[in-house]
Every structure is written in C-alpha cells, then in structure tokens.
C-alpha cells in the first residue's frame, strides 16, 4: 500500500509541476510578445517561478521515500 501511495504522490506532483511550468512559460512568452523590451526581466521572473514550481516534485519524492521506509 505504501508503494501505491508513493507512486501516486510522485506522479501527481510531476503532472502538477508540468502543468505549472507550461502555464508559467506560456504567460512569459505572451508577455515578451506584448512588450519585447521587458524580455530580461520577464525571463528572470520566469526562471524563479519555475525553480519554485520544480521544488514541489522534489519534496514529493522525499515524502514518497519516507512513506516507503515506514
């Protein structure tokens, strides 16, 4: 049962992170298309947002290992 919980946690976290990254990058491209002069600022903000979103699956993997261990 722990393996199923771990697989669900990691899988759902990966799906959520993928959707989140897609939204972030899509909106950044829209912003750059509207105001090309803000490209550097928008890209910096995008990379910070992607880093924060990518932390979620990493935390899910750690939790999955904890569930598998107990």
CHARMM-style PDB file with segment names, atoms N, HN, CA, C and O in Angstrom:
ATOM      1  N   UNK     1       0.820  -1.194   0.000  1.00  0.00      PROA
ATOM      2  CA  UNK     1       0.000   0.000   0.000  1.00  0.00      PROA
ATOM      3  C   UNK     1       0.867   1.263   0.000  1.00  0.00      PROA
ATOM      4  O   UNK     1       0.508   2.275  -0.601  1.00  0.00      PROA
ATOM      5  N   UNK     2       2.020   1.185   0.687  1.00  0.00      PROA
ATOM      6  HN  UNK     2       2.312   0.363   1.175  1.00  0.00      PROA
ATOM      7  CA  UNK     2       2.924   2.331   0.714  1.00  0.00      PROA
ATOM      8  C   UNK     2       3.489   2.644  -0.657  1.00  0.00      PROA
ATOM      9  O   UNK     2       3.704   3.807  -0.998  1.00  0.00      PROA
ATOM     10  N   UNK     3       3.734   1.579  -1.460  1.00  0.00      PROA
ATOM     11  HN  UNK     3       3.559   0.634  -1.182  1.00  0.00      PROA
ATOM     12  CA  UNK     3       4.264   1.798  -2.802  1.00  0.00      PROA
ATOM     13  C   UNK     3       3.245   2.518  -3.680  1.00  0.00      PROA
ATOM     14  O   UNK     3       3.607   3.377  -4.484  1.00  0.00      PROA
ATOM     15  N   UNK     4       1.976   2.165  -3.522  1.00  0.00      PROA
ATOM     16  HN  UNK     4       1.682   1.467  -2.869  1.00  0.00      PROA
ATOM     17  CA  UNK     4       0.924   2.831  -4.294  1.00  0.00      PROA
ATOM     18  C   UNK     4       0.822   4.305  -3.909  1.00  0.00      PROA
ATOM     19  O   UNK     4       0.689   5.172  -4.772  1.00  0.00      PROA
ATOM     20  N   UNK     5       0.884   4.580  -2.614  1.00  0.00      PROA
ATOM     21  HN  UNK     5       0.992   3.876  -1.912  1.00  0.00      PROA
ATOM     22  CA  UNK     5       0.823   5.970  -2.143  1.00  0.00      PROA
ATOM     23  C   UNK     5       2.017   6.764  -2.655  1.00  0.00      PROA
ATOM     24  O   UNK     5       1.877   7.919  -3.056  1.00  0.00      PROA
ATOM     25  N   UNK     6       3.189   6.142  -2.641  1.00  0.00      PROA
ATOM     26  HN  UNK     6       3.303   5.204  -2.315  1.00  0.00      PROA
ATOM     27  CA  UNK     6       4.385   6.825  -3.128  1.00  0.00      PROA
ATOM     28  C   UNK     6       4.280   7.113  -4.619  1.00  0.00      PROA
ATOM     29  O   UNK     6       4.633   8.201  -5.074  1.00  0.00      PROA
ATOM     30  N   UNK     7       3.795   6.134  -5.378  1.00  0.00      PROA
ATOM     31  HN  UNK     7       3.509   5.250  -5.008  1.00  0.00      PROA
ATOM     32  CA  UNK     7       3.662   6.324  -6.822  1.00  0.00      PROA
ATOM     33  C   UNK     7       2.654   7.419  -7.141  1.00  0.00      PROA
ATOM     34  O   UNK     7       2.883   8.231  -8.038  1.00  0.00      PROA
ATOM     35  N   UNK     8       1.554   7.449  -6.425  1.00  0.00      PROA
ATOM     36  HN  UNK     8       1.367   6.789  -5.696  1.00  0.00      PROA
ATOM     37  CA  UNK     8       0.554   8.500  -6.638  1.00  0.00      PROA
ATOM     38  C   UNK     8       1.107   9.877  -6.300  1.00  0.00      PROA
ATOM     39  O   UNK     8       0.876  10.841  -7.030  1.00  0.00      PROA
ATOM     40  N   UNK     9       1.835   9.967  -5.195  1.00  0.00      PROA
ATOM     41  HN  UNK     9       2.023   9.184  -4.602  1.00  0.00      PROA
ATOM     42  CA  UNK     9       2.386  11.258  -4.778  1.00  0.00      PROA
ATOM     43  C   UNK     9       3.361  11.797  -5.812  1.00  0.00      PROA
ATOM     44  O   UNK     9       3.294  12.968  -6.186  1.00  0.00      PROA
ATOM     45  N   UNK    10       4.262  10.947  -6.272  1.00  0.00      PROA
ATOM     46  HN  UNK    10       4.317   9.996  -5.969  1.00  0.00      PROA
ATOM     47  CA  UNK    10       5.258  11.403  -7.244  1.00  0.00      PROA
ATOM     48  C   UNK    10       4.593  11.698  -8.589  1.00  0.00      PROA
ATOM     49  O   UNK    10       4.916  12.698  -9.229  1.00  0.00      PROA
ATOM     50  N   UNK    11       3.679  10.848  -9.017  1.00  0.00      PROA
ATOM     51  HN  UNK    11       3.417  10.036  -8.497  1.00  0.00      PROA
ATOM     52  CA  UNK    11       3.012  11.052 -10.299  1.00  0.00      PROA
ATOM     53  C   UNK    11       2.188  12.320 -10.342  1.00  0.00      PROA
ATOM     54  O   UNK    11       2.270  13.084 -11.304  1.00  0.00      PROA
ATOM     55  N   UNK    12       1.399  12.550  -9.315  1.00  0.00      PROA
ATOM     56  HN  UNK    12       1.332  11.929  -8.534  1.00  0.00      PROA
ATOM     57  CA  UNK    12       0.568  13.760  -9.285  1.00  0.00      PROA
ATOM     58  C   UNK    12       1.415  15.015  -9.153  1.00  0.00      PROA
ATOM     59  O   UNK    12       1.090  16.052  -9.733  1.00  0.00      PROA
ATOM     60  N   UNK    13       2.497  14.926  -8.396  1.00  0.00      PROA
ATOM     61  HN  UNK    13       2.761  14.084  -7.925  1.00  0.00      PROA
ATOM     62  CA  UNK    13       3.383  16.081  -8.280  1.00  0.00      PROA
ATOM     63  C   UNK    13       4.036  16.397  -9.621  1.00  0.00      PROA
ATOM     64  O   UNK    13       4.200  17.565  -9.975  1.00  0.00      PROA
ATOM     65  N   UNK    14       4.410  15.356 -10.366  1.00  0.00      PROA
ATOM     66  HN  UNK    14       4.277  14.408 -10.078  1.00  0.00      PROA
ATOM     67  CA  UNK    14       5.029  15.578 -11.678  1.00  0.00      PROA
ATOM     68  C   UNK    14       4.031  16.186 -12.652  1.00  0.00      PROA
ATOM     69  O   UNK    14       4.377  17.086 -13.417  1.00  0.00      PROA
ATOM     70  N   UNK    15       2.796  15.699 -12.629  1.00  0.00      PROA
ATOM     71  HN  UNK    15       2.515  14.967 -12.008  1.00  0.00      PROA
ATOM     72  CA  UNK    15       1.766  16.266 -13.511  1.00  0.00      PROA
ATOM     73  C   UNK    15       1.513  17.726 -13.155  1.00  0.00      PROA
ATOM     74  O   UNK    15       1.436  18.581 -14.037  1.00  0.00      PROA
ATOM     75  N   UNK    16       1.385  18.004 -11.873  1.00  0.00      PROA
ATOM     76  HN  UNK    16       1.447  17.309 -11.157  1.00  0.00      PROA
ATOM     77  CA  UNK    16       1.148  19.381 -11.433  1.00  0.00      PROA
ATOM     78  C   UNK    16       2.287  20.310 -11.804  1.00  0.00      PROA
ATOM     79  O   UNK    16       2.058  21.440 -12.234  1.00  0.00      PROA
ATOM     80  N   UNK    17       3.520  19.833 -11.636  1.00  0.00      PROA
ATOM     81  HN  UNK    17       3.706  18.914 -11.287  1.00  0.00      PROA
ATOM     82  CA  UNK    17       4.665  20.662 -11.986  1.00  0.00      PROA
ATOM     83  C   UNK    17       4.728  20.898 -13.494  1.00  0.00      PROA
ATOM     84  O   UNK    17       5.072  21.993 -13.938  1.00  0.00      PROA
ATOM     85  N   UNK    18       4.401  19.889 -14.271  1.00  0.00      PROA
ATOM     86  HN  UNK    18       4.121  18.999 -13.911  1.00  0.00      PROA
ATOM     87  CA  UNK    18       4.400  20.057 -15.719  1.00  0.00      PROA
ATOM     88  C   UNK    18       3.371  21.077 -16.174  1.00  0.00      PROA
ATOM     89  O   UNK    18       3.653  21.919 -17.026  1.00  0.00      PROA
ATOM     90  N   UNK    19       2.183  20.997 -15.606  1.00  0.00      PROA
ATOM     91  HN  UNK    19       1.953  20.312 -14.914  1.00  0.00      PROA
ATOM     92  CA  UNK    19       1.150  21.985 -15.939  1.00  0.00      PROA
ATOM     93  C   UNK    19       1.564  23.387 -15.486  1.00  0.00      PROA
ATOM     94  O   UNK    19       1.394  24.362 -16.218  1.00  0.00      PROA
ATOM     95  N   UNK    20       2.101  23.471 -14.285  1.00  0.00      PROA
ATOM     96  HN  UNK    20       2.239  22.679 -13.690  1.00  0.00      PROA
ATOM     97  CA  UNK    20       2.537  24.771 -13.771  1.00  0.00      PROA
ATOM     98  C   UNK    20       3.620  25.394 -14.620  1.00  0.00      PROA
ATOM     99  O   UNK    20       3.580  26.588 -14.917  1.00  0.00      PROA
ATOM    100  N   UNK    21       4.601  24.575 -15.014  1.00  0.00      PROA
ATOM    101  HN  UNK    21       4.634  23.605 -14.772  1.00  0.00      PROA
ATOM    102  CA  UNK    21       5.675  25.092 -15.859  1.00  0.00      PROA
ATOM    103  C   UNK    21       5.139  25.541 -17.215  1.00  0.00      PROA
ATOM    104  O   UNK    21       5.577  26.557 -17.755  1.00  0.00      PROA
ATOM    105  N   UNK    22       4.199  24.790 -17.759  1.00  0.00      PROA
ATOM    106  HN  UNK    22       3.844  23.964 -17.320  1.00  0.00      PROA
ATOM    107  CA  UNK    22       3.611  25.175 -19.035  1.00  0.00      PROA
ATOM    108  C   UNK    22       2.896  26.512 -18.961  1.00  0.00      PROA
ATOM    109  O   UNK    22       3.009  27.341 -19.864  1.00  0.00      PROA
ATOM    110  N   UNK    23       2.169  26.712 -17.892  1.00  0.00      PROA
ATOM    111  HN  UNK    23       2.078  26.039 -17.159  1.00  0.00      PROA
ATOM    112  CA  UNK    23       1.467  27.988 -17.718  1.00  0.00      PROA
ATOM    113  C   UNK    23       2.457  29.133 -17.552  1.00  0.00      PROA
ATOM    114  O   UNK    23       2.299  30.195 -18.154  1.00  0.00      PROA
ATOM    115  N   UNK    24       3.478  28.910 -16.730  1.00  0.00      PROA
ATOM    116  HN  UNK    24       3.606  28.047 -16.240  1.00  0.00      PROA
ATOM    117  CA  UNK    24       4.469  29.966 -16.492  1.00  0.00      PROA
ATOM    118  C   UNK    24       5.172  30.358 -17.785  1.00  0.00      PROA
ATOM    119  O   UNK    24       5.279  31.543 -18.101  1.00  0.00      PROA
ATOM    120  N   UNK    25       5.650  29.371 -18.531  1.00  0.00      PROA
ATOM    121  HN  UNK    25       5.563  28.408 -18.274  1.00  0.00      PROA
ATOM    122  CA  UNK    25       6.381  29.667 -19.766  1.00  0.00      PROA
ATOM    123  C   UNK    25       5.450  30.288 -20.806  1.00  0.00      PROA
ATOM    124  O   UNK    25       5.843  31.219 -21.508  1.00  0.00      PROA
ATOM    125  N   UNK    26       4.240  29.790 -20.909  1.00  0.00      PROA
ATOM    126  HN  UNK    26       3.920  29.033 -20.338  1.00  0.00      PROA
ATOM    127  CA  UNK    26       3.286  30.345 -21.867  1.00  0.00      PROA
ATOM    128  C   UNK    26       2.978  31.800 -21.596  1.00  0.00      PROA
ATOM    129  O   UNK    26       2.952  32.625 -22.510  1.00  0.00      PROA
ATOM    130  N   UNK    27       2.745  32.108 -20.336  1.00  0.00      PROA
ATOM    131  HN  UNK    27       2.766  31.438 -19.594  1.00  0.00      PROA
ATOM    132  CA  UNK    27       2.442  33.507 -19.991  1.00  0.00      PROA
ATOM    133  C   UNK    27       3.667  34.400 -20.185  1.00  0.00      PROA
ATOM    134  O   UNK    27       3.533  35.571 -20.540  1.00  0.00      PROA
ATOM    135  N   UNK    28       4.850  33.853 -19.955  1.00  0.00      PROA
ATOM    136  HN  UNK    28       4.959  32.902 -19.667  1.00  0.00      PROA
ATOM    137  CA  UNK    28       6.057  34.642 -20.173  1.00  0.00      PROA
ATOM    138  C   UNK    28       6.234  34.953 -21.653  1.00  0.00      PROA
ATOM    139  O   UNK    28       6.582  36.076 -22.018  1.00  0.00      PROA
ATOM    140  N   UNK    29       5.995  33.963 -22.501  1.00  0.00      PROA
ATOM    141  HN  UNK    29       5.712  33.051 -22.205  1.00  0.00      PROA
ATOM    142  CA  UNK    29       6.097  34.195 -23.949  1.00  0.00      PROA
ATOM    143  C   UNK    29       5.074  35.236 -24.389  1.00  0.00      PROA
ATOM    144  O   UNK    29       5.382  36.096 -25.214  1.00  0.00      PROA
ATOM    145  N   UNK    30       3.861  35.168 -23.845  1.00  0.00      PROA
ATOM    146  HN  UNK    30       3.611  34.469 -23.174  1.00  0.00      PROA
ATOM    147  CA  UNK    30       2.855  36.185 -24.164  1.00  0.00      PROA
ATOM    148  C   UNK    30       3.326  37.572 -23.740  1.00  0.00      PROA
ATOM    149  O   UNK    30       3.173  38.544 -24.479  1.00  0.00      PROA
ATOM    150  N   UNK    31       3.897  37.650 -22.549  1.00  0.00      PROA
ATOM    151  HN  UNK    31       4.021  36.860 -21.949  1.00  0.00      PROA
ATOM    152  CA  UNK    31       4.381  38.939 -22.062  1.00  0.00      PROA
ATOM    153  C   UNK    31       5.509  39.494 -22.912  1.00  0.00      PROA
ATOM    154  O   UNK    31       5.567  40.695 -23.173  1.00  0.00      PROA
ATOM    155  N   UNK    32       6.416  38.605 -23.347  1.00  0.00      PROA
ATOM    156  HN  UNK    32       6.368  37.629 -23.134  1.00  0.00      PROA
ATOM    157  CA  UNK    32       7.516  39.052 -24.200  1.00  0.00      PROA
ATOM    158  C   UNK    32       6.981  39.492 -25.559  1.00  0.00      PROA
ATOM    159  O   UNK    32       7.496  40.442 -26.150  1.00  0.00      PROA
ATOM    160  N   UNK    33       5.954  38.810 -26.057  1.00  0.00      PROA
ATOM    161  HN  UNK    33       5.536  38.038 -25.578  1.00  0.00      PROA
ATOM    162  CA  UNK    33       5.371  39.205 -27.346  1.00  0.00      PROA
ATOM    163  C   UNK    33       4.706  40.575 -27.245  1.00  0.00      PROA
ATOM    164  O   UNK    33       4.720  41.346 -28.204  1.00  0.00      PROA
ATOM    165  N   UNK    34       4.128  40.875 -26.096  1.00  0.00      PROA
ATOM    166  HN  UNK    34       4.116  40.249 -25.317  1.00  0.00      PROA
ATOM    167  CA  UNK    34       3.456  42.170 -25.934  1.00  0.00      PROA
ATOM    168  C   UNK    34       4.447  43.304 -25.687  1.00  0.00      PROA
ATOM    169  O   UNK    34       4.285  44.406 -26.212  1.00  0.00      PROA
ATOM    170  N   UNK    35       5.488  43.020 -24.872  1.00  0.00      PROA
ATOM    171  HN  UNK    35       5.619  42.124 -24.446  1.00  0.00      PROA
ATOM    172  CA  UNK    35       6.468  44.051 -24.544  1.00  0.00      PROA
ATOM    173  C   UNK    35       7.876  43.465 -24.652  1.00  0.00      PROA
ATOM    174  O   UNK    35       8.441  43.033 -23.647  1.00  0.00      PROA
ATOM    175  N   UNK    36       8.437  43.445 -25.835  1.00  0.00      PROA
ATOM    176  HN  UNK    36       7.978  43.796 -26.651  1.00  0.00      PROA
ATOM    177  CA  UNK    36       9.749  42.831 -26.038  1.00  0.00      PROA
ATOM    178  C   UNK    36      10.871  43.481 -25.230  1.00  0.00      PROA
ATOM    179  O   UNK    36      11.878  42.835 -24.939  1.00  0.00      PROA
ATOM    180  N   UNK    37      10.709  44.738 -24.872  1.00  0.00      PROA
ATOM    181  HN  UNK    37       9.892  45.263 -25.108  1.00  0.00      PROA
ATOM    182  CA  UNK    37      11.768  45.424 -24.118  1.00  0.00      PROA
ATOM    183  C   UNK    37      11.902  44.899 -22.686  1.00  0.00      PROA
ATOM    184  O   UNK    37      12.915  45.154 -22.035  1.00  0.00      PROA
ATOM    185  N   UNK    38      10.912  44.182 -22.193  1.00  0.00      PROA
ATOM    186  HN  UNK    38      10.089  43.975 -22.722  1.00  0.00      PROA
ATOM    187  CA  UNK    38      10.967  43.624 -20.838  1.00  0.00      PROA
ATOM    188  C   UNK    38      11.411  42.160 -20.828  1.00  0.00      PROA
ATOM    189  O   UNK    38      11.194  41.444 -19.851  1.00  0.00      PROA
ATOM    190  N   UNK    39      12.032  41.727 -21.919  1.00  0.00      PROA
ATOM    191  HN  UNK    39      12.209  42.309 -22.713  1.00  0.00      PROA
ATOM    192  CA  UNK    39      12.406  40.320 -22.058  1.00  0.00      PROA
ATOM    193  C   UNK    39      13.268  39.831 -20.900  1.00  0.00      PROA
ATOM    194  O   UNK    39      12.974  38.781 -20.329  1.00  0.00      PROA
ATOM    195  N   UNK    40      14.317  40.553 -20.539  1.00  0.00      PROA
ATOM    196  HN  UNK    40      14.556  41.406 -21.003  1.00  0.00      PROA
ATOM    197  CA  UNK    40      15.228  40.121 -19.480  1.00  0.00      PROA
ATOM    198  C   UNK    40      14.537  39.997 -18.137  1.00  0.00      PROA
ATOM    199  O   UNK    40      14.733  39.015 -17.421  1.00  0.00      PROA
ATOM    200  N   UNK    41      13.735  40.984 -17.795  1.00  0.00      PROA
ATOM    201  HN  UNK    41      13.576  41.782 -18.377  1.00  0.00      PROA
ATOM    202  CA  UNK    41      13.017  40.964 -16.522  1.00  0.00      PROA
ATOM    203  C   UNK    41      12.022  39.816 -16.474  1.00  0.00      PROA
ATOM    204  O   UNK    41      11.911  39.120 -15.465  1.00  0.00      PROA
ATOM    205  N   UNK    42      11.299  39.621 -17.571  1.00  0.00      PROA
ATOM    206  HN  UNK    42      11.389  40.186 -18.391  1.00  0.00      PROA
ATOM    207  CA  UNK    42      10.314  38.545 -17.601  1.00  0.00      PROA
ATOM    208  C   UNK    42      10.978  37.177 -17.527  1.00  0.00      PROA
ATOM    209  O   UNK    42      10.468  36.279 -16.857  1.00  0.00      PROA
ATOM    210  N   UNK    43      12.106  37.009 -18.204  1.00  0.00      PROA
ATOM    211  HN  UNK    43      12.520  37.738 -18.749  1.00  0.00      PROA
ATOM    212  CA  UNK    43      12.794  35.719 -18.157  1.00  0.00      PROA
ATOM    213  C   UNK    43      13.334  35.427 -16.768  1.00  0.00      PROA
ATOM    214  O   UNK    43      13.269  34.290 -16.301  1.00  0.00      PROA
ATOM    215  N   UNK    44      13.864  36.440 -16.111  1.00  0.00      PROA
ATOM    216  HN  UNK    44      13.917  37.363 -16.491  1.00  0.00      PROA
ATOM    217  CA  UNK    44      14.363  36.239 -14.751  1.00  0.00      PROA
ATOM    218  C   UNK    44      13.241  35.811 -13.822  1.00  0.00      PROA
ATOM    219  O   UNK    44      13.400  34.880 -13.033  1.00  0.00      PROA
ATOM    220  N   UNK    45      12.117  36.486 -13.916  1.00  0.00      PROA
ATOM    221  HN  UNK    45      11.988  37.243 -14.557  1.00  0.00      PROA
ATOM    222  CA  UNK    45      10.964  36.131 -13.090  1.00  0.00      PROA
ATOM    223  C   UNK    45      10.465  34.731 -13.432  1.00  0.00      PROA
ATOM    224  O   UNK    45      10.062  33.979 -12.544  1.00  0.00      PROA
ATOM    225  N   UNK    46      10.491  34.380 -14.719  1.00  0.00      PROA
ATOM    226  HN  UNK    46      10.819  34.991 -15.440  1.00  0.00      PROA
ATOM    227  CA  UNK    46      10.060  33.050 -15.145  1.00  0.00      PROA
ATOM    228  C   UNK    46      10.953  31.974 -14.533  1.00  0.00      PROA
ATOM    229  O   UNK    46      10.451  30.973 -14.021  1.00  0.00      PROA
ATOM    230  N   UNK    47      12.265  32.170 -14.580  1.00  0.00      PROA
ATOM    231  HN  UNK    47      12.672  32.983 -14.996  1.00  0.00      PROA
ATOM    232  CA  UNK    47      13.178  31.158 -14.038  1.00  0.00      PROA
ATOM    233  C   UNK    47      13.004  30.994 -12.534  1.00  0.00      PROA
ATOM    234  O   UNK    47      13.109  29.880 -12.021  1.00  0.00      PROA
ATOM    235  N   UNK    48      12.741  32.077 -11.825  1.00  0.00      PROA
ATOM    236  HN  UNK    48      12.655  32.982 -12.241  1.00  0.00      PROA
ATOM    237  CA  UNK    48      12.485  31.976 -10.383  1.00  0.00      PROA
ATOM    238  C   UNK    48      11.195  31.199 -10.138  1.00  0.00      PROA
ATOM    239  O   UNK    48      11.137  30.351  -9.248  1.00  0.00      PROA
ATOM    240  N   UNK    49      10.163  31.487 -10.925  1.00  0.00      PROA
ATOM    241  HN  UNK    49      10.210  32.176 -11.649  1.00  0.00      PROA
ATOM    242  CA  UNK    49       8.900  30.765 -10.787  1.00  0.00      PROA
ATOM    243  C   UNK    49       9.045  29.288 -11.104  1.00  0.00      PROA
ATOM    244  O   UNK    49       8.475  28.450 -10.406  1.00  0.00      PROA
ATOM    245  N   UNK    50       9.795  28.955 -12.140  1.00  0.00      PROA
ATOM    246  HN  UNK    50      10.259  29.636 -12.706  1.00  0.00      PROA
ATOM    247  CA  UNK    50      10.000  27.552 -12.489  1.00  0.00      PROA
ATOM    248  C   UNK    50      10.762  26.837 -11.388  1.00  0.00      PROA
ATOM    249  O   UNK    50      10.458  25.688 -11.069  1.00  0.00      PROA
ATOM    250  N   UNK    51      11.749  27.502 -10.806  1.00  0.00      PROA
ATOM    251  HN  UNK    51      11.996  28.436 -11.066  1.00  0.00      PROA
ATOM    252  CA  UNK    51      12.504  26.875  -9.716  1.00  0.00      PROA
ATOM    253  C   UNK    51      11.597  26.578  -8.528  1.00  0.00      PROA
ATOM    254  O   UNK    51      11.718  25.526  -7.902  1.00  0.00      PROA
ATOM    255  N   UNK    52      10.702  27.490  -8.220  1.00  0.00      PROA
ATOM    256  HN  UNK    52      10.604  28.345  -8.729  1.00  0.00      PROA
ATOM    257  CA  UNK    52       9.782  27.257  -7.100  1.00  0.00      PROA
ATOM    258  C   UNK    52       8.803  26.133  -7.410  1.00  0.00      PROA
ATOM    259  O   UNK    52       8.476  25.332  -6.534  1.00  0.00      PROA
ATOM    260  N   UNK    53       8.335  26.073  -8.651  1.00  0.00      PROA
ATOM    261  HN  UNK    53       8.601  26.724  -9.362  1.00  0.00      PROA
ATOM    262  CA  UNK    53       7.403  25.010  -9.030  1.00  0.00      PROA
ATOM    263  C   UNK    53       8.107  23.655  -9.022  1.00  0.00      PROA
ATOM    264  O   UNK    53       7.515  22.656  -8.613  1.00  0.00      PROA
ATOM    265  N   UNK    54       9.359  23.608  -9.466  1.00  0.00      PROA
ATOM    266  HN  UNK    54       9.840  24.419  -9.798  1.00  0.00      PROA
ATOM    267  CA  UNK    54      10.091  22.346  -9.513  1.00  0.00      PROA
ATOM    268  C   UNK    54      10.448  21.818  -8.128  1.00  0.00      PROA
ATOM    269  O   UNK    54      10.799  20.647  -7.988  1.00  0.00      PROA
ATOM    270  N   UNK    55      10.366  22.656  -7.116  1.00  0.00      PROA
ATOM    271  HN  UNK    55      10.081  23.607  -7.230  1.00  0.00      PROA
ATOM    272  CA  UNK    55      10.631  22.183  -5.754  1.00  0.00      PROA
ATOM    273  C   UNK    55       9.542  21.228  -5.282  1.00  0.00      PROA
ATOM    274  O   UNK    55       9.798  20.371  -4.437  1.00  0.00      PROA
ATOM    275  N   UNK    56       8.346  21.363  -5.808  1.00  0.00      PROA
ATOM    276  HN  UNK    56       8.137  22.060  -6.495  1.00  0.00      PROA
ATOM    277  CA  UNK    56       7.222  20.531  -5.363  1.00  0.00      PROA
ATOM    278  C   UNK    56       7.440  19.053  -5.671  1.00  0.00      PROA
ATOM    279  O   UNK    56       7.253  18.234  -4.771  1.00  0.00      PROA
ATOM    280  N   UNK    57       7.831  18.656  -6.902  1.00  0.00      PROA
ATOM    281  HN  UNK    57       7.983  19.322  -7.632  1.00  0.00      PROA
ATOM    282  CA  UNK    57       8.066  17.232  -7.132  1.00  0.00      PROA
ATOM    283  C   UNK    57       9.239  16.684  -6.332  1.00  0.00      PROA
ATOM    284  O   UNK    57       9.235  15.515  -5.945  1.00  0.00      PROA
ATOM    285  N   UNK    58      10.234  17.513  -6.083  1.00  0.00      PROA
ATOM    286  HN  UNK    58      10.237  18.463  -6.397  1.00  0.00      PROA
ATOM    287  CA  UNK    58      11.366  17.054  -5.275  1.00  0.00      PROA
ATOM    288  C   UNK    58      10.904  16.749  -3.864  1.00  0.00      PROA
ATOM    289  O   UNK    58      11.296  15.733  -3.289  1.00  0.00      PROA
ATOM    290  N   UNK    59      10.081  17.609  -3.303  1.00  0.00      PROA
ATOM    291  HN  UNK    59       9.763  18.434  -3.770  1.00  0.00      PROA
ATOM    292  CA  UNK    59       9.530  17.359  -1.970  1.00  0.00      PROA
ATOM    293  C   UNK    59       8.653  16.118  -1.987  1.00  0.00      PROA
ATOM    294  O   UNK    59       8.659  15.345  -1.029  1.00  0.00      PROA
ATOM    295  N   UNK    60       7.892  15.914  -3.070  1.00  0.00      PROA
ATOM    296  HN  UNK    60       7.887  16.542  -3.849  1.00  0.00      PROA
ATOM    297  CA  UNK    60       7.041  14.728  -3.184  1.00  0.00      PROA
ATOM    298  C   UNK    60       7.868  13.450  -3.219  1.00  0.00      PROA
ATOM    299  O   UNK    60       7.469  12.438  -2.643  1.00  0.00      PROA
ATOM    300  N   UNK    61       9.008  13.485  -3.885  1.00  0.00      PROA
ATOM    301  HN  UNK    61       9.333  14.307  -4.353  1.00  0.00      PROA
ATOM    302  CA  UNK    61       9.880  12.303  -3.915  1.00  0.00      PROA
ATOM    303  C   UNK    61      10.411  12.003  -2.521  1.00  0.00      PROA
ATOM    304  O   UNK    61      10.476  10.840  -2.123  1.00  0.00      PROA
ATOM    305  N   UNK    62      10.788  13.028  -1.780  1.00  0.00      PROA
ATOM    306  HN  UNK    62      10.735  13.973  -2.103  1.00  0.00      PROA
ATOM    307  CA  UNK    62      11.275  12.819  -0.408  1.00  0.00      PROA
ATOM    308  C   UNK    62      10.166  12.220   0.453  1.00  0.00      PROA
ATOM    309  O   UNK    62      10.412  11.292   1.224  1.00  0.00      PROA
ATOM    310  N   UNK    63       8.968  12.735   0.329  1.00  0.00      PROA
ATOM    311  HN  UNK    63       8.769  13.489  -0.297  1.00  0.00      PROA
ATOM    312  CA  UNK    63       7.835  12.194   1.094  1.00  0.00      PROA
ATOM    313  C   UNK    63       7.545  10.760   0.677  1.00  0.00      PROA
ATOM    314  O   UNK    63       7.219   9.921   1.517  1.00  0.00      PROA
ATOM    315  N   UNK    64       7.663  10.472  -0.632  1.00  0.00      PROA
ATOM    316  HN  UNK    64       7.927  11.153  -1.314  1.00  0.00      PROA
ATOM    317  CA  UNK    64       7.430   9.113  -1.113  1.00  0.00      PROA
ATOM    318  C   UNK    64       8.439   8.143  -0.513  1.00  0.00      PROA
ATOM    319  O   UNK    64       8.080   7.030  -0.128  1.00  0.00      PROA
ATOM    320  N   UNK    65       9.697   8.561  -0.431  1.00  0.00      PROA
ATOM    321  HN  UNK    65       9.988   9.465  -0.744  1.00  0.00      PROA
ATOM    322  CA  UNK    65      10.700   7.693   0.193  1.00  0.00      PROA
ATOM    323  C   UNK    65      10.411   7.489   1.676  1.00  0.00      PROA
ATOM    324  O   UNK    65      10.646   6.411   2.221  1.00  0.00      PROA
ATOM    325  N   UNK    66       9.901   8.532   2.319  1.00  0.00      PROA
ATOM    326  HN  UNK    66       9.710   9.408   1.876  1.00  0.00      PROA
ATOM    327  CA  UNK    66       9.539   8.392   3.740  1.00  0.00      PROA
ATOM    328  C   UNK    66       8.396   7.403   3.913  1.00  0.00      PROA
ATOM    329  O   UNK    66       8.403   6.606   4.851  1.00  0.00      PROA
ATOM    330  N   UNK    67       7.414   7.448   3.016  1.00  0.00      PROA
ATOM    331  HN  UNK    67       7.409   8.096   2.254  1.00  0.00      PROA
ATOM    332  CA  UNK    67       6.287   6.542   3.093  1.00  0.00      PROA
ATOM    333  C   UNK    67       6.743   5.104   2.823  1.00  0.00      PROA
ATOM    334  O   UNK    67       6.276   4.162   3.463  1.00  0.00      PROA
ATOM    335  N   UNK    68       7.659   4.955   1.868  1.00  0.00      PROA
ATOM    336  HN  UNK    68       8.038   5.721   1.348  1.00  0.00      PROA
ATOM    337  CA  UNK    68       8.162   3.615   1.543  1.00  0.00      PROA
ATOM    338  C   UNK    68       8.977   3.030   2.690  1.00  0.00      PROA
ATOM    339  O   UNK    68       8.988   1.817   2.897  1.00  0.00      PROA
ATOM    340  N   UNK    69       9.658   3.896   3.433  1.00  0.00      PROA
ATOM    341  HN  UNK    69       9.649   4.882   3.264  1.00  0.00      PROA
ATOM    342  CA  UNK    69      10.515   3.424   4.526  1.00  0.00      PROA
ATOM    343  C   UNK    69       9.715   2.944   5.733  1.00  0.00      PROA
ATOM    344  O   UNK    69      10.166   2.057   6.459  1.00  0.00      PROA
ATOM    345  N   UNK    70       8.554   3.508   5.953  1.00  0.00      PROA
ATOM    346  HN  UNK    70       8.188   4.229   5.364  1.00  0.00      PROA
ATOM    347  CA  UNK    70       7.800   3.130   7.145  1.00  0.00      PROA
ATOM    348  C   UNK    70       6.711   2.133   6.864  1.00  0.00      PROA
ATOM    349  OT1 UNK    70       5.996   1.726   7.780  1.00  0.00      PROA
TER     350      UNK     70
END
